[in-house]
């Protein structure tokens, strides 16, 4: 009976998504961050696409794609297809610029060993939101590149869903990144305006404002979202020092300027306020406008990035440097010389790169006249069509964050994470993802008693793509010094993540 509120919300969300909505701008993602406008629903994309360059699934040779069932089964969304009122209405509205997508994720965390022993937990979340392209909706070309957006989420708050307290890890290194901002939450809403094709570079200037998630605007590492632990997926070192997670929403604005097709500068200014990710600060209960606003401040973050492609294989990459200043009232942070100075600041370096792309060859035709899957046969003759880039290959993501150690509020003056993801590692499983990551954080020395040294997490996983909109992902996590000291036993977690894109 405890799950009735969640089931009711899930049912309502499914009914809402099944009607006038369609997934369009959310259905494509790159193994590295795209150069265009940033999407609010990157988690939705990662939930159901194959993790390929284009986000499109390739069908087996000779597959009949003319039946309604196969069109639905191989489509991008569970509530997408042809031939009924809901699906067709959703498609028509998307053509008019009204797009909506949602996703559900559920995960079983089987704690094999920890300070408190072993136990199983089931955690889950539901996220959905609209995107309205005003140029299409109003049939006004002068509004091309302008759209309104919203994002909403429900996370399970039951004790049986929380493996984090059981493992007794420091909050940044929790096994599940879904335990902040539980219950219903308004994550984002606002307006984004870009120059579209009106300047020499597409979307050369993009401005967005409203109730925003800073983590979605900066340190964008889509491949890190494949993992479940909080450090790699969400906090990324920064969240160990200041509010910086998918649950931290605040008023603010972002300006992105493309200096070149491969170089950009991005700046964001937000309001900071206490207890930003608390579950009690959910829905429309914005504590930044509560009775006590004396502790509110400003949060600035800036980033400069380079997004090149290398070699004839066109391997995409992203390299970025950024810094932030999180404002707090005076007398709460002490500087190295003992004077009172408001605010915490830090820096980060990001390096993501596709390292290897499997060879690409044009489609071949066998002597029997049957189509042959690209790059998986030696049959001849080979067509003279221009080869398409293979979607299979190896990519890496890396991040280093630093925060001055003299600010005692900075728990982690040093953090790094690194990961590898291979798309199509196993033969005939071209859309599956094989993945591994590590996160390591060094604590502020001499602040705690007993003094903490470090915490590290390793996570391994394999995403089995069931069809175009569903997957199952077994995973394994190992936590060394979960709370930074040897007094809490190391922990091992074996689990299964499942996802559906509506």
N, C-alpha and C positions, 0 to 999 in steps of 0.2 A: 504493500500500500504506500510505502514511502516514495515509490517511483511514479505515483499517479500524477503529480504536478508536472514532472518532466515529460511523461507520456502525453499528457494533454497539450503541452507546449510543442512537442515534436509533431503531433497530429495537426495542430494548427499551422505550424510552419510548412508542413508538407502540402496542405491544402492551398496555402498562399503561394507557394512556389510553383505548384502544378498549374496555376492559371496564368495570368498575363505576364510571363517572364521567360527569359531565355539566356543561357550562358553564352556570351560572346567575347567581350574583352578579357574575361577571366580564364578563358579556355586555352590560352597559349602562354607558355613560359619557357625560359631558356635555362640551361644548366648553370648559367650565371645570370646576374640581374640584367634585365632588359634596359635598353637606353631610352625607352619611351616613358610616358607617364607611369607612375608607380601605382600598382593595383592594391585596393584595400583587401582583396580576398586571396592573397598568395597562398594562404593555408588551404583554401578550397581547391585551388589549382593543383597543389601538391597532393591533395587527397585522392584525386581521381584520374589524373593524366598519367601518361606512361613515363614521364621524366625524360622525354626526348627533346630534340632541338626545337621542333615545331609544335610540340604538344599533340600532334596527330598520330593516331595509331595506324600501323600498316596491317592489312589483312593478309591471311595466308593465300597462296596462289590458288586461283580458281574459285575463290569464295563468292557465293551468290549474294550480292548486296542489294537485291531488288525486293526482298521480303520485308514487311514492316517489323517483324521480330528482330531480324539481323540489324536493321537500321537502328532500332532501339538498343539492342544489346551492345553494339559496337559504337554507339554514340558517346558524346562527352558527358551527358547527364542522365540520371535515372528517370527524370521527369521530362525527357526530351524525345522527339521522334515525329512521326507523321500519323495522320489518319484518325485523330480524335480531337474533340473540341479543345481540351486543355492544352495539348501539345501544339496544335495549329495556332491557337490564340497566342500562346507564348512566343512562337516564332514570328508572327505578324507584329506583335508589340516590340520585339527586339529590332525588327526592321525599322520601326519608328523611333528607336533610340531608348526604349524602356527595357532595361536588362536587370535581371535579378538571379542570383545564384546562392545556394547554401550548401553546407556540407555537414555531415555527422561523422564523428570519430569516437570510437570506443576502444579501450585498451585494458587487457588483463595484466596486472603486475604481480607476478609470482615471486615473492621475496624468498629466495632459497636459504639465505643466511644473513644475519644482521645482529645488532646489539640485542634486539628483542626476540630473536629467533626467526621463524619462518611463518608466512601467512600470505594469503591471496587477497588482491584488491581489484575492483572493477571501477575504472574512471571513464568519464565520457564528457563530450561537449558538443554543442550544436551551434553553428554560426551561419548567419544569413544576412543579406543586405542588398539594396537596390543601387543601380547606377543609371542616371537619367541623362542622356546626351541631348542637350537642349537644342543644338543645331538641327538634328534629325526630327526631334519632337515637334518643334515649331516651324520646320521647313525654312530655316533662316541660315544661309551660308555664313553670315557674319558671326554666328554663334558656334561655328565649328571649333572644336577644341574646348568647349565649355560644358561641364557636366556637374550635376549634383550627385552626392553619394551619401549612403548611410550604412552602418554596420552594427549588428546586434548579436549577442551571444548568450548562451546558457551553459553553465558548468555545474556539475554535480557537487553538492556541498555535504553529502552524507559522509559520516566517519568511515564507512566501509569503502569509500572511493579514494581514501587518502593514504598512499603508501609512505608519504614523506615523514610523518611523525614516527612511524614504526621503525624506519631506517635510522632516524635521528641524525640526518645530514644537515649541514649548514644550509640555510634556505636557498642560496644560489645554486647549490648542487643537489637539489631535490630530484628524485627519480622521475617524477611527473611534473611537467611545466603547466599543468592545468589546474593547480590548486590555489592560484592567486585569482582574485576577482571572481569568486564563485557566485552561483545563482545568476539571475538575469542581469545583463549589463549592456548599456548603450556604449559601444566602443568608439564610434565615430559618426559624424555627420558634418556636411559642409559643402563647399563649392570649389572646384578646380577650374582654372582658365589657362589655356595655353595658346601660343601663336599658331599652332597647327602648321600649315604649309605657307604661311604668309611671309616668312623670313627665310634667308638662305639656308638655314638648318631647320629641319622639322622639329617643332616644339622647342624652338630656341629659348623661349622664355616661358616658364610655367609657374603659376602662383596658385596656392591653395590655402584655404583658411576655414576655421570652424573648430569643432570639438575633435581633436586629432590624437593619434597615437605616435609619439616621437619615434618609437622603435620601428614602425613601419616606414618612416621617412628616411632613417639613417642606419648605417651598418646593415645594409640590405644584403643578406646571404641566403637566397632561396634554398640552397642545398642543406643548410643547417636546420631548416624546418622539417627535414625528414626524420630527425632524431627526437626522442621524447624527453631526455633529461633537460632540466631547466637551464643549466649553464650554457650548453651548446645551442639549444634551440632558441632561448629567449634572453637570458640575462647578459651573456657574452662579456662577463667581467664588469661592464659598466653598471649592470643591475645589482652587483654586490655592494656598490657604493652609493648610488642614487636611485630613485625610482626610474626604472627603464625596463619595462616588460610589456607584453601585449595587453596587460590589464591597466597600464598607466595611460589614461586619457586625460587631456587637458585642453584648454582654449589656447589657440596659437595660429601661426601662419608659417608657410614655407615658400621660399623663392628659389627656383632652380634656373640657372642660366647655362646654356651650352656655348662654350667658347669655340668649339670645334666639334666635328661629328664624333670625335672620340674623347673630348675633354669637357668636363662640366664643373660648375661650382654651385653648391647648395647651402643655403642658410635657413635656420629655423629659430623662431622665438616663441616660447610658450610660457604659460603661467605655471609656477611650481607651488605646491601646497602639501601639507602633511597628510599621512595615511592615504596616499593616493591609490594604492592597490588593495586596501582593506575590503573585505567582502561586504561590510556595512556601507561602504561608499559605492553603492551599485545603482543601476538604473539611472534615475534623474537626481539622485542624492549627491549632488556635486559639493563636496565639503569645502571646495575653494570659495564657496559663497556662503559658508556657514556663519554663525554668530561671531566667531573669532577669526578674523582675516589678518590678524597682526603677524602671523607666521607665513603668509603668502609671499612669494618672491617671483623671480624670473629665471627661466631656463633657456640658455642659448646653446645651440650646437651648430657647427659648420663642418662642411666636408668638401674636399676637392678630389675628383676621380678621373681616371684614364681608362677607357674601355677599348683596347686594341684587339685586332685579330692577327694571328701569326701563321706563317707558312701557307703553302698552297691548300692545306686542309682547312684553312680559315678557322683556326682554333680561337674561340672568344675568350677574353679575359677581363677582369676588372681589378684595378689597383687604386686604393683610396687612402687618403690621410684626413683625419678629422680631430676636432677638439670640442670640449663642452665646458660650460660654466653653469653650475646649478646653484641658484641663489637661495640663501637662508638668512634669517635675521641675524643681526650682530650679536656677539657674545656667545654664540652657540658653536663656533668653530675657532680654534686657536691656531695661529700660524707658527712657523718655525721659530720666530723671534719672540713669541709670547704675547703679541698684540692681538686684539680682537679684530677679525676680518670675516665678513660674511661670505659664504659660498664655498663650493667644492668644484674642482676642475680636474680634467684629465685629457688624455690623448689616445688615439687608436690608429693602427695601421692595418689595412685589409689587403689581402692578395688572393684572388680567386682566378683559376685558370683551367680551361680544358686542356689536358695534357696529351691526349691521344684520341684520334678518331679512326674507327675501323675503315678500311678501304671502301671506296664507293665505285660501283660499276653500273652502267646502264642496264635496264632490264633485258633479259635474254629470252628467246623463244625456243623451246625444245622442238625436236623433230615431230612430236605429236601435236604441236601447236598449242601446248599449255603454257601459260605464263609461269616464269620462275622468279622467286623472290630475289631482289637485288643482293649481290654480294654473297650469296649462299650456294652458288653452283658454278661448275666449270663448263656447263653446257654451252654450245655454240649453235648458230651464229649469235653474235652480240649486236644489239641494235646500235644505230648511230646517234641515238638521242643523247643530249647533254646529260652527263651523270648528275644525280642529285647527291648532296652531302649525306653521308650515312648518319643515322641518328644514334648509333652505338659508339661508346667510347668511355674514356676515363677522365674525370674532372676532380679538382681539388679546391677546397676553401680553407683559408687561413686568416687568423685574426690575432693581433697583439694589442692589449690595452695597458695603459700605465696611468697611475694617479699618484700625486705627491704623497709620500709617506708621512710628512709632518702634519698633515690634516688627519687628526685622530678619527674623524668620521669615515675615512676611507678604509674599509675593511680589507680591500684587496689592492695594494699598490701595483701588483703585477698579475697579469692573467694572459694565457694564450690558449687558443684552440685550433685544431687542424682536423681535416677530414678528407676522405676519398670516397667517391661514388662512381661505380661503373654501370653504365646502361647497357643491358644485353650481354652480360658476361657469359651466361650459359647458352649453348647452342639451342636454337629454336625458341628461346625466351628473350626476344629482342627488346621487349618493353620492361622487363624486370630490372630492379635496381639492387645492386650489391653494395653495402656501405659500411664504413668504419669511421669512428671519430674519437678524439681525445680532447679533454679539457683539463687545464691545470691552473690553480689559483694559489698564489703565495699571500699569506696573511700579514697584516700590519704587526710588526714585532713589538713585544712588550706592552701591548694594550690589554690583552686578556689574561686571566689567571685561571688555569695554567696557560702559558703562552702557546698559541697555535702556530703551526708551521705551514702546512699546505693541505689541500684537498685535490684529488685527481679523479676523473671519471673516464672510463672507456665504454663505448657503446658500439655494438655490432648489430647489423640488421640485414634482412633480405626482404624486399618488397615484391610480392607475387601479384602481378596485375591480372585480376580475374577477368575484367573486360574494360570497356572504355571509362567506366565510372565507379568501379569498385576494386578494392585491393585487400590483401591480408599481408601483414608484416610481422613475422616473428623477430624478436630482438633479445639481446643480452646486454646487461649493464654490470659494471664492476666499479665500486667506489672504494678508493684507498683513503684512509683517514677521513671519513665522512664529515666530521665536525672539526677537523684540523688537528686533533690530538690522537695519540694511541689509546686513549681511555675509552673511546667508542670503537667497537669492532668494525672491520671492513665489511662491506655488504655486497651481495650478488643478487641480481634480479633477472629472471627469465620471464618473458611475456609475449603477448600477441596483440598487435594493433590492427584494427579494422577501420575502413572508411568508405563512405558513400558520398557522391556528389549529386545533389538534387538538380 
